[in-house]
Amino acid sequence: MHKKWVRRIVGGLSFTSALFVFQACYGTPQDFGLDILLEGQVKSKSTGLPIQGIKVSVEKNIQYEFTDENGRFSFYTEILDSLKLQFEDVDEILNGAYTTKDTVLTDITERVYLDVLLEEI
């Protein structure tokens, strides 16, 4: 009985080791679904200057990105018939107060670049 348990443990460890070696050699499996690259820049409508810290999110997805110091954002998401994006100022102290803007994309290709202008409150 003791030998059966030892054999099962050693067999399990051997299988796990083989999977680890396979992953080390070939990498983790990639998502082969159709993805779209969303990128762009968010600026103030009144000044034309980039806005840092704007939350760019995709509706019905737990996916978001914040704009950098140049107001730029970039991330991949799943291609759908239409995508609803939201641009939200979540930190008014950092850059002033801006209104939230919703945008719906319908003509979607593999790569989309958006120039977004937000109005100050």
LOVEX-123007 format. One line per field, with one value per residue: residue in three letters; y, x, z of N, C-alpha, C in turn. Coordinates in steps of 0.02 Angstrom, whole numbers. Each point is the difference from the previous one (the first is absolute). Layout:
! residues N
drenba <- (ALA_...)
nc2 <- (Y_...)
nc1 <- (X_...)
nc3 <- (Z_...)
cac2 <- (Y_...)
cac1 <- (X_...)
cac3 <- (Z_...)
cc2 <- (Y_...)
cc1 <- (X_...)
cc3 <- (Z_...)
//
This chain:
! residues 121
drenba <- (MET_HIS_LYS_LYS_TRP_VAL_ARG_ARG_ILE_VAL_GLY_GLY_LEU_SER_PHE_THR_SER_ALA_LEU_PHE_VAL_PHE_GLN_ALA_CYS_TYR_GLY_THR_PRO_GLN_ASP_PHE_GLY_LEU_ASP_ILE_LEU_LEU_GLU_GLY_GLN_VAL_LYS_SER_LYS_SER_THR_GLY_LEU_PRO_ILE_GLN_GLY_ILE_LYS_VAL_SER_VAL_GLU_LYS_ASN_ILE_GLN_TYR_GLU_PHE_THR_ASP_GLU_ASN_GLY_ARG_PHE_SER_PHE_TYR_THR_GLU_ILE_LEU_ASP_SER_LEU_LYS_LEU_GLN_PHE_GLU_ASP_VAL_ASP_GLU_ILE_LEU_ASN_GLY_ALA_TYR_THR_THR_LYS_ASP_THR_VAL_LEU_THR_ASP_ILE_THR_GLU_ARG_VAL_TYR_LEU_ASP_VAL_LEU_LEU_GLU_GLU_ILE)
nc2 <- (-59_-1_-53_-14_24_-32_-53_12_12_-50_-37_25_-7_-60_-9_25_-35_-50_18_4_-54_-26_27_-23_-54_-7_20_49_-34_21_57_-47_30_28_36_55_39_21_55_49_61_17_51_57_7_31_-40_-58_6_-47_-49_1_-65_3_-27_-41_-13_-67_18_-32_32_-39_37_28_62_26_62_1_23_-36_-25_-43_-42_-64_-40_-66_-11_-36_-21_49_-8_17_52_-1_56_2_66_-17_60_-45_43_38_-23_-54_5_15_29_-59_13_-47_-38_-17_-52_-7_-53_13_42_-63_17_-24_62_31_60_24_59_6_42_17_16_57_-19)
nc1 <- (41_53_17_-66_-1_55_-23_-58_32_42_-51_-34_54_8_-65_-2_54_-30_-56_36_33_-59_-26_53_-10_-65_4_-35_-56_-4_-31_-28_-39_-50_55_-15_43_-18_11_29_-26_-1_-36_18_-66_7_47_-26_9_48_-43_34_-4_-17_-53_31_-66_-4_-61_-30_50_38_1_55_14_52_-16_55_61_0_-43_50_-36_6_-45_3_-51_-51_4_-45_-66_-5_37_-20_32_30_1_32_-10_42_46_-49_32_13_-58_-36_-57_-11_-42_-42_34_-55_32_-37_39_-14_40_6_63_58_0_-15_7_-6_-21_5_-51_21_-61_24_-7)
nc3 <- (0_39_-36_3_61_13_-32_30_55_-10_-18_51_38_-27_2_62_12_-32_31_55_-18_-17_55_32_-37_5_63_27_-1_-62_8_-35_46_-32_2_32_-31_61_-34_34_-3_65_-25_28_-3_59_27_-17_66_1_16_56_9_-64_29_-42_-5_-7_-22_49_27_33_-52_26_-17_33_-17_-37_14_-55_44_-9_-36_20_-28_9_-42_17_-63_2_-10_64_14_63_-13_59_-2_57_27_25_-20_24_53_-34_-32_52_-12_-28_-49_17_-42_-34_-28_-54_-5_-64_-29_18_2_-22_-23_57_-30_62_-25_66_-4_60_20_22_63)
cac2 <- (59_57_6_30_72_28_-2_52_65_7_7_67_48_-7_31_72_22_-1_59_59_1_18_71_37_-3_26_57_-12_3_67_9_3_33_62_57_65_46_67_47_68_53_40_70_48_34_72_18_-44_-35_-69_-9_-61_-31_-14_-72_-21_-68_-32_-24_-73_-30_25_22_72_26_71_37_17_72_31_-10_-58_-65_-54_-67_-47_-26_-46_32_-13_40_69_7_63_23_55_40_26_32_-28_36_71_38_-6_37_40_-40_-7_-38_-68_-5_-68_-5_-66_-16_-50_-18_-24_-37_-30_53_61_56_51_63_15_65_4_68_13_12)
cac1 <- (-41_45_34_-47_-2_65_-1_-45_31_56_-30_-29_55_31_-45_4_65_-1_-38_42_52_-33_-15_64_27_-46_-38_-70_-45_-23_-70_-3_-61_10_7_8_43_-30_49_-20_22_-53_22_-49_-32_12_71_35_54_-16_-25_24_-42_-68_-13_-30_-24_-44_-60_-10_66_35_62_7_68_3_44_65_13_-12_-70_-6_-21_7_-13_-35_-63_-33_-38_-71_-34_8_32_-15_56_-16_57_-24_49_-10_43_-6_54_60_-2_-61_-61_-24_-62_5_-20_-10_9_-16_36_-36_43_58_52_48_33_-40_32_-50_16_-59_0_-45_-16_8_-63)
cac3 <- (0_5_-64_-47_12_-21_-73_-24_13_-47_-67_-5_-4_-65_-49_11_-24_-73_-21_13_-51_-62_3_-3_-68_-51_25_19_-57_-16_-18_-73_-21_-36_45_-31_37_10_24_-14_45_29_9_22_-56_2_-6_-48_35_20_68_33_51_-22_-4_-64_13_-48_33_1_3_59_-30_-3_-1_15_-45_28_6_-66_-16_-45_26_-49_25_-45_23_-48_-53_1_-51_22_65_34_40_46_21_64_43_66_47_-18_31_-43_-63_-7_-6_-69_-7_-25_-70_-26_-72_-26_-62_-40_-57_38_-35_47_38_1_35_16_31_40_33_57_23_72_36)
cc2 <- (63_12_32_76_33_2_55_70_12_9_69_54_-3_33_76_28_2_60_64_7_21_75_42_2_37_60_-19_4_71_-1_8_29_64_58_64_42_68_45_70_48_41_70_42_36_74_18_-41_-38_-71_-3_-66_-26_-10_-75_-14_-72_-23_-26_-76_-37_28_26_76_17_73_34_19_76_37_-10_-61_-62_-51_-66_-41_-20_-43_39_-23_41_74_1_68_16_58_33_38_29_-24_35_73_41_1_48_47_-46_1_-43_-70_-2_-73_3_-71_-9_-54_-24_-21_-40_-29_52_64_53_54_62_23_67_0_72_5_13_71)
cc1 <- (44_35_-46_-1_65_2_-45_30_57_-26_-30_53_34_-42_2_66_2_-39_40_54_-30_-15_64_28_-44_-41_-71_-44_-25_-74_-2_-66_16_1_10_45_-34_55_-23_28_-60_27_-58_-28_17_73_38_58_-21_-21_24_-52_-72_-9_-37_-22_-47_-60_-7_67_34_68_2_74_-4_47_64_9_-10_-72_-13_-23_7_-14_-37_-65_-31_-39_-73_-32_4_31_-20_58_-23_65_-23_57_-13_41_2_58_61_-2_-59_-60_-25_-63_15_-27_-7_6_-17_37_-38_42_67_47_48_32_-41_38_-53_33_-63_10_-51_-10_10_-69_-1)
cc3 <- (0_-67_-53_7_-23_-76_-29_9_-49_-71_-10_-6_-68_-54_5_-25_-77_-27_10_-54_-67_-2_-5_-71_-50_23_17_-62_-11_-17_-76_-25_-37_49_-40_45_2_27_-19_50_22_14_27_-61_-2_-11_-52_31_19_73_27_48_-19_-7_-65_9_-55_38_-8_1_63_-22_-3_2_18_-49_35_2_-67_-22_-43_38_-56_35_-52_33_-55_-52_5_-56_15_70_29_47_45_21_62_40_71_54_-18_28_-46_-60_-9_-9_-72_-2_-26_-72_-19_-76_-22_-66_-37_-59_29_-45_53_46_-5_39_10_29_37_33_56_21_75_30_25)
//
